[in-house]
Amino acid sequence: MVLFGGREDREAEADALAAEIERLDLLPLPALAAVVMAKGFGPGAPWEDPEEEATVGGSASGAGATVAEIADAIAPEGSARAADGVARLRLERLVAEGVQALEGAALVRPQLHVGMDALDYTPTRFGRTVLAAGAVAEVVEGGPPAARL
């Protein structure tokens, strides 16, 4: 019995991650942003924040999600440990692109917490409303004006 999985397990995990990266890379930007929003901030996600408890700054306690953390949430189960540096960077770049689109649509807000060494993000009130309505891709794409109010 191998405690942490054998080479075949790691290869399968690396293949699963590569397939997910390819899938994400083929998505149009609004669809990519919707995946990032759902995996990072949707129901049951680690940074859902329905009570608006994420802090604005200060210590890392109460911080939102970093790009790296959202990438971990998007990666298929167990595949993050099998990721080489190139795959990890490619996934994080895709997530960062999705986060930038979400920020541009006012669905998330960036913030800086001391000691994190990275920006973190949390959904805005508008972002939570749009996510609950299932309209993230539409709003990122510039949906109807009424949807942006």
NORWOQUI-V582251 format. One record per backbone hydrogen bond with DSSP energy under -1.0 kcal/mol. CO is the residue of the C=O (numbers start at 1). NH is the residue of the N-H. E is the energy in kcal/mol with one decimal. If there is no record, write none. Layout:
co=CO nh=NH e=E
co=CO nh=NH e=E
//
This chain:
co=6 nh=10 e=-2.1
co=7 nh=11 e=-2.7
co=8 nh=12 e=-2.5
co=9 nh=13 e=-2.4
co=10 nh=14 e=-2.6
co=11 nh=15 e=-2.4
co=12 nh=16 e=-2.3
co=13 nh=17 e=-2.3
co=14 nh=18 e=-2.5
co=15 nh=19 e=-2.4
co=16 nh=20 e=-2.1
co=17 nh=21 e=-2.7
co=18 nh=22 e=-2.3
co=19 nh=23 e=-2.4
co=20 nh=24 e=-2.6
co=21 nh=25 e=-2.5
co=22 nh=26 e=-1.3
co=24 nh=27 e=-1.1
co=28 nh=32 e=-2.3
co=29 nh=33 e=-2.8
co=30 nh=34 e=-1.8
co=31 nh=35 e=-1.9
co=32 nh=36 e=-2.4
co=33 nh=37 e=-2.7
co=34 nh=38 e=-2.4
co=35 nh=39 e=-2.9
co=36 nh=40 e=-2.2
co=37 nh=41 e=-2.8
co=38 nh=42 e=-1.5
co=40 nh=47 e=-1.2
co=42 nh=45 e=-2.5
co=45 nh=48 e=-1.6
co=49 nh=52 e=-1.4
co=58 nh=114 e=-3.0
co=60 nh=63 e=-1.8
co=62 nh=55 e=-2.6
co=65 nh=121 e=-2.6
co=66 nh=70 e=-2.3
co=67 nh=71 e=-2.5
co=68 nh=72 e=-2.0
co=69 nh=73 e=-1.9
co=70 nh=74 e=-1.9
co=71 nh=75 e=-2.2
co=76 nh=79 e=-2.6
co=84 nh=88 e=-2.6
co=85 nh=89 e=-2.3
co=86 nh=90 e=-2.3
co=87 nh=91 e=-2.5
co=88 nh=92 e=-2.5
co=89 nh=93 e=-2.3
co=90 nh=94 e=-1.9
co=91 nh=95 e=-2.5
co=92 nh=96 e=-2.8
co=93 nh=97 e=-2.1
co=94 nh=98 e=-2.1
co=95 nh=99 e=-2.9
co=96 nh=100 e=-2.4
co=97 nh=101 e=-1.9
co=98 nh=102 e=-2.2
co=99 nh=103 e=-2.7
co=100 nh=104 e=-2.5
co=101 nh=105 e=-1.3
co=102 nh=107 e=-2.9
co=103 nh=106 e=-1.7
co=107 nh=124 e=-2.1
co=109 nh=122 e=-1.6
co=111 nh=120 e=-2.6
co=113 nh=116 e=-1.8
co=120 nh=111 e=-2.1
co=121 nh=65 e=-2.3
co=122 nh=109 e=-2.6
co=124 nh=128 e=-2.5
co=125 nh=129 e=-2.1
co=126 nh=130 e=-2.8
co=127 nh=131 e=-2.6
co=128 nh=132 e=-2.4
co=129 nh=133 e=-1.6
co=130 nh=135 e=-2.4
co=131 nh=134 e=-1.3
co=135 nh=139 e=-2.4
co=136 nh=140 e=-2.7
co=137 nh=141 e=-2.1
co=138 nh=143 e=-2.8
co=139 nh=142 e=-1.1
co=144 nh=147 e=-1.3
co=145 nh=148 e=-1.2
co=146 nh=149 e=-1.0
//
